[in-house]
Amino acid sequence: MDLDSLRQGNFHQLGEAITDWQNMTKHLKTLAEDADKNLKGKAHKANWAGMNASVTREFIDKTAGEFSDAHTQADTVTKILSDTRGELIDYRTQVNDAIDRGLKKNLTVMDMGDGSFVVTRSARPDWASDPSGQNDTTSQKDADDLRDEIQRILDKATESDSTAAKALRLIADQAKYGFSDASYADRDQAANALKAAERMAKLAEHPEDMSPKELTAFNRTLSKYRDDDLFAERFATSLGGKNTLQFWKDITDLHAGARGKELDELKDLQKNLSMTLATATYSDSSKMDQWKQDVIGEGTTSIRTKPSQPFQTSTGALGFQVMSSLMRDGKYDTEFLIDYKKELLKADEGPAGEGKNTDEYWKGGRQNADLVFGKGDGTDAVIGFMDALTQNPEAAERTFETQSDLNHLLQSTKYTDRGEHLGHALEVAVTGVAYGDTPNEPLPHSDIQVSIMQNVMHAVADPAGGASLVKEGIGESFGNMAAAYMPEIGLSLAGPGAETIFPTNSAAPYGLDKTDATRFLYEVARDPAGNASVLYGESIYTSSALEAHIADPSIFDGTTNDAILAVTKNSGLIQGILAHSRADMDISDSVQQQEDYNDALKQKGDYFKTLLSTGVGVGAVALVPSTPAGALVGAVAGGFFGGVSGMAVDRILEGQELDGALDEALYRNGQDLNSSEDSAKQQNQWSALDAINRHHSDLKPGATENLIRDAVGDGWRDSDSLLEDVHSRPSA
């Protein structure tokens, strides 16, 4: 910064600009709060169904989010500008004071332009008569001290000005469209983040030179700043795409075989680096765009350790393997993941596009180092990518909406170990809920989500080998997906005209095929955890539906008994499909298989109990009927989740004994068809009686129990006939 620029700068105009920013920030805060409470809040309370329940509400959510980001960005800009102005005014005062002190010593300071200045000493009028020969009034030391003081002030002012400009430019570049959510309290905070990023990038260029102490400090800094937008962008772009891959390959080679405390720290480092890079991918700066292109472009390049280093391994790792090993933590940007997916799956499918050699391709002797400190080794690049999808529902949905990609990935599980990871990503894609998260409200299924679910069902239902997919580590996920789609499954089995009996907010309530749904349930029931998930999902949905109709008869324009009849007949049909599948496996002859099923009921019961305790069922196992009263069945306001449905889960979880002469627990201790049918009847009867008592209904308990017994029996018999029509069975 030039001396005159600091001394003569018009900070009054900057002050006026800051005042404008402050006023705008206040207005944006009001708009953001209004958008969240009114626009978004009312949209979520609205009794919408179909497209409005998914597409329109999602658009409103994003719009409300933009108002929030606009306020955050304006607030950050205001704080940085205000802080910088205050600092520059202070530096101006300091430099003027220094110059005034110099004048008293006959020292003159002159701006020479281009950031330079000179300090001169005034000549003494009587110097010629001075015997000492001193021809000025001030010592050279005074002049040098003043010069150094002014230079220090200018350096600080320059840093304040330049770092503020750098931070503001980066904030503006974070979002190509819309606004950035980067938030900083002042200029120092933003500047410190940028300095730390550049320092960390410099260290990462030579990981072989990092001492254990430096590596610990490196990891600590990443942990501190991994969610910081400016830090993440500057770290990634300063290091560069290829060097990012090189850094991690070198780290895994340097610390191969780590144990104990060192291993724990490296696991933490991998997590922090992954989350830092995930944050960076949301930047739309031109440098970050280049980083993304470089990382994807190096996907099929062998990344080897530096030839000059003693830790060099004999083989390298493909860029996709390295990057995917860094995708297991953090939420990566959707567009980056989709671009990454296109090139990753090209490699995964192979030159012929058939994908038959997928496993051999990734294990083709290209690397002998463990790219993942912990579970797995990072060899299969698709596994890390699937883990990334589990944290980004939008990217997961967009990945699997392409049916060819979905089918390839499903079939690839037959010769890889990626089944469990793929299953988790599929759960996220069809529910819209990140893996491990619990929604705070029932989420409607979009057209695309239902379409993906239908394609998955069709693949599993395929007579030509579809059943084997359940055995590839995806069975439990298939069961969770079915549990989340009980409304659509119920409607597909019940047929047209049942939407007022089986209310749902799905955008495509009839989007599932009846034959595929039947075969899918039959195959999934052969996996203990998958079967347990479907059983719990069906029990939650059925008990909620029964309670809804008993509590509010206006939901259905027929009689409440007709609604109960339809709901429980469908329950008998679904549970009959599950029971016939298990019976066809003849698992009653296997003690171990029987134990596996009972253990799965316990484990999945704990999972569903946790979901119910939050007030929301799994996925969209929720009822939002379109009635004049606008009853929100399945939400906390209605009290149905955690109410009758909670008791239904407890009965299965705790192994409650059946009534009557049968000395058996509900759904346990016996897998023959008769005891399974009795369990289904008893569970439905209990749920109805719970609802009658809870809501003081006029329905007669005895007559209702008899109605349900006959309805479940009819559905059970229909399940046998339906399976004979759509599936080849040993018992048929």
Residue pairs with C-beta under 8 A, 6 or more apart in sequence:
1 115
1 154
1 157
1 158
1 161
2 111
2 113
2 114
2 115
3 95
3 109
3 111
3 117
3 150
3 154
4 111
6 88
6 91
6 92
6 95
6 154
6 157
7 92
7 95
7 96
9 88
9 92
11 85
11 88
11 89
11 92
14 81
14 85
15 85
17 81
18 78
18 81
18 82
18 85
21 74
21 77
21 78
21 81
22 78
22 82
24 74
25 71
25 74
25 75
25 78
28 67
28 70
28 71
28 74
28 75
29 71
29 75
31 67
31 70
31 71
32 64
32 67
32 68
32 70
32 71
35 63
35 64
35 67
35 68
36 64
36 67
36 68
39 60
39 63
39 64
40 60
40 61
40 64
43 56
43 57
43 60
43 61
44 57
44 441
46 52
46 57
47 624
47 626
47 627
47 630
47 632
48 56
48 57
48 444
48 505
48 624
49 444
49 504
49 505
49 506
49 624
49 626
50 506
50 507
50 509
51 447
51 507
53 444
53 505
53 506
53 507
53 624
54 444
54 445
54 446
54 447
54 449
54 507
55 446
55 447
55 507
57 444
58 446
66 178
66 179
68 181
69 175
69 178
69 179
69 180
69 181
70 178
70 179
72 179
72 180
72 181
72 182
72 183
73 171
73 179
73 180
73 181
73 182
75 183
76 171
76 182
76 183
76 184
76 190
77 168
77 171
79 184
79 185
79 186
79 187
80 164
80 167
80 168
80 184
80 186
80 187
80 190
81 164
81 168
83 164
83 186
83 187
83 188
84 160
84 161
84 164
84 187
87 156
87 157
87 160
87 187
88 157
88 160
88 161
91 153
91 154
91 156
91 157
91 160
92 157
94 153
95 150
95 153
95 154
95 157
98 146
98 149
98 150
98 153
99 109
99 150
101 146
102 108
102 109
102 119
102 142
102 146
105 137
105 138
105 142
105 146
106 121
106 122
106 136
106 137
106 138
107 119
107 120
107 121
107 122
107 138
107 142
107 143
107 146
108 119
108 120
108 121
108 122
109 117
109 118
109 119
109 146
109 150
110 117
110 118
110 120
111 117
112 118
115 154
115 158
117 147
117 150
117 154
119 143
119 144
119 146
119 147
119 150
120 143
121 136
121 137
121 138
121 140
121 143
122 136
122 137
122 138
123 135
123 136
123 137
124 130
124 134
124 135
124 136
124 137
127 133
127 134
127 135
127 136
159 191
160 187
163 187
163 190
163 191
163 194
164 187
164 190
164 191
166 191
166 194
167 184
167 187
167 190
167 191
167 194
167 230
170 194
170 230
170 233
170 234
170 283
170 285
171 180
171 182
171 190
171 229
171 230
172 180
173 283
173 284
173 285
173 286
174 180
174 182
174 229
174 230
174 233
174 282
174 283
174 284
174 285
175 284
176 284
177 284
180 229
181 229
182 228
182 229
182 230
184 190
184 193
184 230
190 230
193 225
193 228
193 230
193 231
193 234
194 230
194 231
194 234
196 221
196 224
196 225
196 231
197 225
197 230
197 231
197 232
197 233
197 234
197 235
197 238
198 234
198 235
198 238
199 221
200 218
200 221
200 222
200 235
201 234
201 235
201 238
201 239
202 238
203 210
203 214
203 218
204 218
204 239
204 243
204 244
204 247
205 239
205 243
205 247
207 247
207 250
207 251
207 254
208 250
208 254
208 306
208 309
208 311
210 218
215 265
215 269
216 265
218 269
219 265
219 268
219 269
219 272
222 269
222 272
222 273
222 276
223 268
223 272
225 231
225 232
225 235
225 276
226 232
226 272
226 275
226 276
226 279
226 330
227 275
227 279
228 279
229 279
229 282
229 283
231 276
232 276
232 277
232 279
232 280
232 283
233 280
233 283
233 285
233 287
233 288
235 276
235 280
236 244
236 276
236 277
236 280
236 288
236 291
237 280
237 285
237 287
237 288
237 290
237 291
239 247
240 291
240 294
241 290
241 291
241 292
241 293
241 294
241 295
241 297
241 298
242 294
242 295
242 298
244 277
244 291
244 295
245 295
245 298
245 303
245 319
245 322
245 323
246 303
246 306
248 273
248 322
248 325
248 326
248 371
249 303
249 304
249 305
249 316
249 317
249 322
249 369
249 371
250 305
250 306
250 309
250 311
251 266
251 269
252 369
252 370
252 371
252 373
253 305
253 311
253 312
253 313
253 369
254 311
255 262
255 266
255 373
256 369
256 370
258 266
258 373
263 373
263 374
266 373
267 373
267 374
269 373
270 325
270 326
270 328
270 329
270 372
270 373
270 374
271 328
271 329
273 326
274 326
274 327
274 328
274 329
274 330
275 329
275 330
276 330
277 326
277 330
277 332
278 327
278 329
278 330
278 331
278 332
278 333
279 330
280 288
280 291
281 288
281 292
281 332
281 333
281 336
282 333
292 336
292 339
295 319
295 323
295 340
296 339
296 340
296 343
298 319
299 318
299 319
299 320
299 323
299 340
299 343
299 344
299 347
300 318
300 319
300 320
300 347
301 318
301 319
302 315
302 316
302 317
302 318
302 366
303 316
303 317
303 318
303 319
303 322
304 312
304 313
304 315
304 316
305 311
305 312
305 313
305 316
306 312
313 367
313 368
313 369
314 368
315 365
315 366
315 367
315 368
316 366
316 367
317 366
317 367
317 369
317 371
317 378
318 347
318 362
318 366
318 367
318 381
320 343
320 344
320 347
320 381
321 362
321 366
321 367
321 371
321 378
321 379
321 381
322 371
322 378
323 340
323 381
323 384
324 344
324 378
324 381
324 382
324 383
324 384
324 385
324 388
325 371
325 372
325 378
325 384
326 384
327 384
327 385
327 387
327 388
328 372
328 384
328 387
328 388
329 391
330 391
331 391
331 392
331 434
332 388
332 391
332 392
332 395
334 392
334 394
334 395
334 398
337 385
337 388
337 389
337 392
337 395
337 399
338 395
338 398
338 399
340 385
341 385
341 399
341 405
344 381
344 382
344 385
345 382
345 405
345 408
345 409
347 361
347 381
348 355
348 358
348 361
348 362
348 381
348 382
348 408
348 412
349 355
349 358
349 408
350 356
350 357
350 358
350 361
355 408
355 411
355 412
356 415
358 382
358 412
358 415
358 416
359 380
359 415
359 416
362 379
362 380
362 381
362 382
363 379
363 380
367 379
370 377
370 378
371 377
371 378
371 379
372 378
372 384
376 383
378 384
380 416
380 417
380 418
382 409
382 412
382 416
382 418
382 421
382 422
383 417
383 418
383 421
386 418
386 421
386 422
386 424
386 425
387 421
387 424
387 425
388 395
389 395
389 396
389 399
389 425
389 428
389 429
390 396
390 421
390 424
390 425
390 427
390 428
390 434
390 435
390 436
391 428
391 434
391 435
392 428
392 434
393 428
393 429
393 431
393 432
393 433
393 434
396 425
396 426
396 428
396 429
397 429
397 430
397 432
397 446
397 448
397 449
397 452
399 405
399 425
399 429
400 406
400 409
400 425
400 426
400 429
400 452
400 455
401 448
401 451
401 452
403 455
406 452
406 455
406 456
406 459
407 455
407 459
409 418
409 422
410 422
410 456
410 459
410 469
412 418
413 419
413 422
413 469
413 472
413 473
413 474
414 468
414 469
414 472
417 473
419 472
419 473
419 474
420 473
420 474
420 477
422 474
422 477
423 473
423 474
423 475
423 476
423 477
423 478
424 435
424 477
425 435
426 452
426 456
426 474
426 477
426 481
427 433
427 435
427 477
427 480
427 481
427 484
428 434
428 435
429 449
429 452
430 445
430 449
430 450
430 452
430 453
430 456
430 481
430 484
430 485
430 619
431 443
431 445
431 449
431 481
431 484
431 618
431 619
431 620
432 443
432 445
432 446
432 449
432 619
433 439
433 443
433 619
438 610
438 611
438 614
438 616
439 616
440 614
440 615
440 616
441 616
441 635
442 505
442 616
442 617
442 620
442 621
442 622
442 624
442 634
442 635
443 619
443 620
444 505
444 506
444 507
444 620
444 624
445 453
445 485
445 488
445 506
445 507
445 508
445 619
445 620
446 507
446 508
447 507
447 508
447 511
450 485
450 488
450 506
450 507
450 508
450 511
450 512
451 508
451 511
453 481
453 485
453 488
453 511
453 512
454 511
454 512
454 513
454 516
456 478
456 481
456 520
457 512
457 513
457 516
457 517
457 519
457 520
458 513
458 516
459 466
459 469
460 466
460 467
460 469
460 470
460 478
460 519
460 520
460 523
460 524
461 515
461 516
461 518
461 519
461 520
461 523
463 728
466 519
466 523
467 523
467 526
469 478
469 523
470 478
470 523
470 524
470 526
470 527
470 530
471 527
475 524
475 526
475 527
475 529
475 530
476 527
476 529
476 530
476 533
477 530
478 520
478 524
478 527
478 530
479 524
479 527
479 529
479 530
479 531
479 532
479 533
479 534
479 537
479 604
480 533
480 537
480 618
480 619
481 619
482 489
482 520
482 521
482 524
482 530
482 533
482 534
482 537
483 533
483 534
483 536
483 537
483 538
483 540
483 608
483 618
483 619
483 621
484 537
484 618
484 619
484 620
484 621
485 512
485 619
485 620
486 537
486 538
486 540
486 541
486 621
487 502
487 503
487 504
487 506
487 509
487 541
487 620
487 621
487 622
487 623
488 504
488 506
488 508
488 509
488 510
488 511
488 512
489 512
489 517
489 521
489 574
490 498
490 502
490 541
490 570
490 574
491 498
491 499
491 502
491 504
491 509
491 510
491 512
492 510
492 512
492 513
492 514
492 517
493 514
493 517
493 518
493 570
493 573
493 574
494 501
494 502
494 566
494 570
495 514
496 510
498 566
499 509
500 555
500 556
500 557
500 625
501 545
501 549
501 556
501 562
501 563
501 566
501 567
502 545
502 566
502 567
502 570
503 545
503 548
503 555
503 623
503 624
503 625
503 626
503 633
504 620
504 622
504 623
504 624
505 620
505 622
505 624
506 620
515 726
518 577
518 722
518 723
518 726
518 727
519 726
519 727
521 534
521 574
521 577
521 578
521 581
522 577
522 578
522 580
522 581
522 723
522 727
523 581
524 530
524 531
524 534
525 531
525 534
525 577
525 578
525 579
525 581
525 582
526 581
526 582
526 585
528 593
528 596
528 597
528 599
528 600
529 600
529 603
529 604
531 578
531 581
531 582
531 597
531 600
532 597
532 600
532 601
532 603
532 604
532 605
533 604
534 574
534 578
535 575
535 578
535 601
535 652
535 667
536 604
536 605
536 608
536 649
536 652
537 608
537 617
537 618
537 621
538 571
538 574
538 575
539 645
539 648
539 649
539 652
539 683
539 687
540 608
540 612
540 617
540 618
540 621
540 641
540 645
540 648
540 649
541 617
541 621
541 623
542 567
542 568
542 570
542 571
542 648
542 684
542 687
543 644
543 645
543 647
543 648
543 687
543 690
543 691
544 617
544 621
544 622
544 623
544 633
544 634
544 640
544 641
544 644
544 645
545 567
545 623
545 633
546 564
546 567
546 568
546 644
546 684
546 687
546 688
546 691
547 633
547 640
547 643
547 644
547 645
547 687
547 690
547 691
547 694
547 695
548 555
548 623
548 625
548 631
548 633
548 634
548 638
548 640
549 555
549 556
549 560
549 563
549 564
549 567
550 560
550 564
550 688
550 691
550 692
550 695
550 697
550 699
551 638
551 640
551 691
551 694
551 695
551 697
552 627
552 629
552 631
552 633
553 559
553 560
554 627
554 628
554 629
555 563
555 625
555 627
555 631
555 633
556 562
556 563
560 697
560 699
561 699
561 704
561 707
564 688
564 704
564 707
564 708
564 711
565 707
565 711
566 711
568 684
568 688
568 707
568 708
568 711
568 712
568 715
569 711
569 712
569 714
569 715
569 718
570 715
571 680
571 684
571 712
571 715
572 677
572 680
572 681
572 684
572 711
572 712
572 713
572 714
572 715
572 716
572 718
572 719
573 715
573 716
573 718
573 719
573 722
574 715
574 719
575 676
575 677
575 679
575 680
575 712
575 715
575 716
575 719
576 677
576 680
576 715
576 716
576 717
576 718
576 719
576 720
577 719
577 722
577 723
578 676
579 671
579 673
579 676
579 677
579 680
579 716
579 719
580 673
580 719
580 720
580 723
580 729
580 731
582 597
582 671
582 676
583 671
583 672
583 673
583 676
583 731
584 729
584 730
584 731
585 593
587 593
587 594
587 597
587 671
588 594
588 670
588 671
588 672
594 671
597 671
598 668
598 669
601 652
601 653
601 667
601 668
602 653
605 649
605 652
605 653
606 653
608 618
608 649
609 646
609 649
609 650
609 653
611 617
611 618
612 641
612 642
612 645
612 646
612 649
613 642
615 635
615 636
615 641
615 642
616 622
616 635
616 636
616 641
617 634
617 641
617 645
621 634
622 633
622 634
622 635
622 641
623 633
623 634
623 640
624 632
624 633
624 634
624 635
625 631
625 633
631 638
632 638
633 640
634 640
634 641
635 641
636 642
643 690
643 694
644 687
644 690
644 691
644 694
645 687
647 686
647 687
647 690
648 683
648 686
648 687
648 690
650 656
651 666
651 683
651 686
652 666
652 667
652 683
655 665
655 666
655 668
655 669
656 665
656 666
657 663
657 664
657 665
657 666
658 664
658 665
658 666
658 678
658 679
658 682
659 682
662 675
662 678
664 670
664 675
664 678
664 679
666 679
666 682
666 683
667 676
667 679
667 683
669 675
670 676
677 712
677 713
677 716
680 712
680 716
681 708
681 709
681 712
681 713
684 708
684 711
684 712
685 704
685 705
685 708
685 709
688 699
688 704
688 705
688 708
689 701
689 704
689 705
691 697
692 699
692 701
692 704
723 729
723 732
724 732
